Amino acid sequence: MRLPGITLPIFVLYLIYLLLGGFFMYMGAKWAKIKNVTYIKSFLCVIISIFAQWVFRLYYPGRVGTIIGVIATLFLIGAIFETSFGKALLAWILTIVAEIIGVVVVFLIFGAVIFAF
């Protein structure tokens, strides 16, 4: 079964984001001074974030889907951590570091393949 939009580089990117994202979400939540933060909740936020953004980008292609996905992600983070939208935004900002690391790793691994064609 093939999922739409999921290629090997995208799968690797999601895997890296999943592994590093939980850690960075945890650190971001601590930085935002959110109470009752656990690594499990942080990991759950990342899993739900990936799913929500994937669904919104699938149904609303382009920038609209991305914006709706990010807003939905922030509300979901706020609901899981039982905190405000502002603190959820602060916790989420640090996860961007995990996305950047993932993009760099995927480019280093698959970049030569992309430029070969």
Secondary structure per residue as TSV (DSSP state, phi and psi in degrees):
chain	resnum	aa	ss	phi	psi
A	1	M	-	360.0	130.1
A	2	R	-	-104.9	130.0
A	3	L	-	-88.4	139.6
A	4	P	T	-66.1	131.6
A	5	G	T	82.4	1.5
A	6	I	-	-103.8	106.3
A	7	T	-	-109.5	175.0
A	8	L	H	-59.8	-46.5
A	9	P	H	-61.4	-38.7
A	10	I	H	-66.8	-39.7
A	11	F	H	-61.8	-44.1
A	12	V	H	-63.9	-40.0
A	13	L	H	-61.3	-46.0
A	14	Y	H	-63.3	-38.8
A	15	L	H	-64.3	-44.6
A	16	I	H	-64.4	-43.4
A	17	Y	H	-62.8	-37.8
A	18	L	H	-65.1	-45.3
A	19	L	H	-69.2	-47.3
A	20	L	H	-82.4	-29.3
A	21	G	H	-61.1	-39.6
A	22	G	H	-60.5	-42.9
A	23	F	H	-65.0	-47.1
A	24	F	H	-69.2	-32.1
A	25	M	H	-66.0	-41.3
A	26	Y	H	-61.1	-47.0
A	27	M	H	-64.7	-40.2
A	28	G	H	-64.7	-38.5
A	29	A	H	-68.1	-38.5
A	30	K	H	-64.7	-41.1
A	31	W	H	-63.2	-37.0
A	32	A	T	-81.2	-0.1
A	33	K	T	59.2	45.5
A	34	I	-	-84.4	134.9
A	35	K	S	-81.0	155.9
A	36	N	S	56.8	46.5
A	37	V	-	-89.4	129.9
A	38	T	-	-127.5	160.6
A	39	Y	H	-67.1	-33.0
A	40	I	H	-63.8	-45.1
A	41	K	H	-62.5	-38.6
A	42	S	H	-64.7	-44.4
A	43	F	H	-63.2	-41.3
A	44	L	H	-62.1	-41.0
A	45	C	H	-59.4	-41.5
A	46	V	H	-67.4	-43.1
A	47	I	H	-61.3	-46.5
A	48	I	H	-67.0	-36.8
A	49	S	H	-62.0	-47.1
A	50	I	H	-60.2	-45.8
A	51	F	H	-64.3	-47.2
A	52	A	H	-62.1	-44.8
A	53	Q	H	-67.3	-37.4
A	54	W	H	-63.4	-44.7
A	55	V	H	-64.1	-46.3
A	56	F	H	-67.7	-34.9
A	57	R	H	-71.0	-27.7
A	58	L	H	-71.7	-44.7
A	59	Y	H	-85.8	-25.6
A	60	Y	S	-127.6	83.7
A	61	P	T	-64.6	152.3
A	62	G	T	91.5	-157.6
A	63	R	H	-67.4	-32.3
A	64	V	H	-61.6	-46.1
A	65	G	H	-63.1	-38.3
A	66	T	H	-64.7	-46.2
A	67	I	H	-64.8	-45.2
A	68	I	H	-63.0	-40.1
A	69	G	H	-63.0	-41.6
A	70	V	H	-67.3	-43.2
A	71	I	H	-63.4	-42.9
A	72	A	H	-62.7	-40.2
A	73	T	H	-60.7	-43.6
A	74	L	H	-64.4	-39.4
A	75	F	H	-67.2	-37.3
A	76	L	H	-67.3	-40.2
A	77	I	H	-61.3	-43.8
A	78	G	H	-60.5	-38.8
A	79	A	H	-70.8	-41.9
A	80	I	H	-68.0	-43.1
A	81	F	H	-86.6	-4.0
A	82	E	T	53.1	58.8
A	83	T	-	-139.7	-179.8
A	84	S	-	-79.9	167.3
A	85	F	H	-63.9	-38.6
A	86	G	H	-64.1	-43.5
A	87	K	H	-69.5	-34.0
A	88	A	H	-64.3	-38.6
A	89	L	H	-63.7	-42.7
A	90	L	H	-63.0	-41.1
A	91	A	H	-66.7	-37.2
A	92	W	H	-72.4	-32.6
A	93	I	H	-56.5	-39.7
A	94	L	T	-68.5	-24.2
A	95	T	H	-71.6	-15.9
A	96	I	H	-62.1	-30.9
A	97	V	H	-59.9	-41.9
A	98	A	H	-63.9	-38.2
A	99	E	H	-65.4	-41.2
A	100	I	H	-63.7	-44.4
A	101	I	H	-60.6	-43.3
A	102	G	H	-61.4	-43.2
A	103	V	H	-63.6	-42.0
A	104	V	H	-63.0	-45.0
A	105	V	H	-64.2	-45.1
A	106	V	H	-62.6	-40.6
A	107	F	H	-64.2	-40.7
A	108	L	H	-66.6	-35.8
A	109	I	H	-78.9	-48.6
A	110	F	H	-103.9	-1.3
A	111	G	H	-60.3	-43.4
A	112	A	H	-64.8	-33.6
A	113	V	H	-69.4	-39.8
A	114	I	H	-65.8	-42.9
A	115	F	H	-77.7	-11.0
A	116	A	H	-73.8	-22.1
A	117	F	-	-97.8	360.0
